[in-house]
Amino acid sequence: MVREGTSIRFTGKGRRKPFEMLKVIIALGGRKIREERVSDNLWPEVDREPAYSAFTTLLSRLRSLVGREAILLQDGYLTLNPRVCWIDTWALERLLNQAEKTDQADPHHDKLMEKILSLYQGPFLEEDGMPWAYAVRERLASKFVRSLRRRGRYLEQKGLYEEAIAFHPRGLETDPLSEGLYRCLMACHHRLGRRAPRPWPSTSAARKTLSLLQGIDPSRETEALYQRIKCAG
């Protein structure tokens, strides 16, 4: 959180809760969010009247920290003012949507991917583990991985195997079980005359995920590709 070039630190008991409210507002979309939705996520087990009282107090504290003009309240709806606020999740999603609509051969696509890779710093609010963050986290991760897969396939088809391989580590960090990324990775290594990695590379992320999903195996398509490459080698 940066205000007029100065970082705002939400440390200490008095500032953690306002920061949590800000995160809830962003997670719910940041535009025309009903007061009740914010309250229900912050105080799910508190009755409506005391929750509303806590909401108004907390909102006042938050606005004093980030600027009253940054958070608009009108007719019971909250909005992060786009005229004075820049939100990284908004910027990232715009870029992801733009990349999906842009032809892969367009020279601007590389610039789009550079910006996307720079903005996506990992799962949205993963450290919070709160249910209200899950939908945004999954949507952004899914769009991010899909964007990398599309770019990787295009580069593979153009014979730019090294460039295609470079996209995969970021995607696999986000989704260790994305077989589409593994298949492209195996095919590109094979085209370069290298030994193809196994369908489930021994990355820490893959091990962690597979430990939760014991017994999972690669799809027949992925295993068949691996065996074909193995036999050809």
Protein Blocks (a to p, Z undefined) as FASTA:
>chain_A
ZZehiacdfehjklmmmmmmmmmmmmnnopapafklmmmmmmmmbcfklmmmmmmmmmmm
mmmmnopklpcceehiacddfklpccfklmmmmmmmmmmmpcfklmklmmmmmmmmmmmg
cjehklnopaklmmmmmmmmmmmmmmmmmmmmmmmmnopamlmmmmmmmmmmmmmmlmkl
mmmmmmmmmmnopacddfbdcbfklmmmmmmmghiacdfklmmmmmmmmmmZZ
